[in-house]
């Protein structure tokens, strides 16, 4: 029987306050690398946990409303 590897999402991800970089990119209609760039520049709030980067849902919604 092959081993299956389940990736557990960090606790912060379970909350509706955070989204993955991929989800943020899809919501904003931009590339994931652009999400990283905007996060580093301070345009999007982000956190890192267990090797993952998460983007604040509120900052994504704010960026969407500014369009």
N, C-alpha and C positions, 0 to 999 in steps of 0.2 A: 504494500500500500504506500503510495507516495506521500511524503510529508507535505502538509500544507502550512504555509506561514501566514499567520494573521497579523497584520500591522495594527497595533492599537493606536487609536488617535489620542493625542494628549488631551487632558481634561479641559483645557482652555478651548479646544475645538468643539467640544460637546455643547458649549454655550452658543446661543444665537448671536453673540457679540462679535464673533470672529469668523473669517472665511479663509479658505486656502488661496494661495496666489493664483492658481488656475481659475477658481471660482470668481475671484476679483477681476481677473483679466476678461473672462467671458461677460461679466456684468458690465464692465466698462467698454468692452469692444476694442481692447488693446492686447498687445502681446504680453505674455508673462514677464519677459525681461523689462518691459516698460513699467510694469507694476513694481518690480524690484527697484528700478530707477526712481520712480516717484516716491517709494517708501524711504529710500536712502536720502532723498532730497527733502523729506519732511512733508511732502504733499499728502501722503497716506500714512496713517498710524499703523505700526506693525509691532509684532513681538516675535521672538524666536523661542521655541521650546522643543526640546528633544530632537534637534536637527531639522525641525520644520519651521517655516516662516508663515505667520498668520497675519492677515490684514483685518483691521477693524472694519466691521460692517458699516458703522456710522460714518467713517471717513470715505468709504466707497459711495454711500448714499449722498454724502455731501458733494463729492466730485460729480456725481450724476446730476444733481440739482443745479450745479454750476454750469452745466453744458448749455 
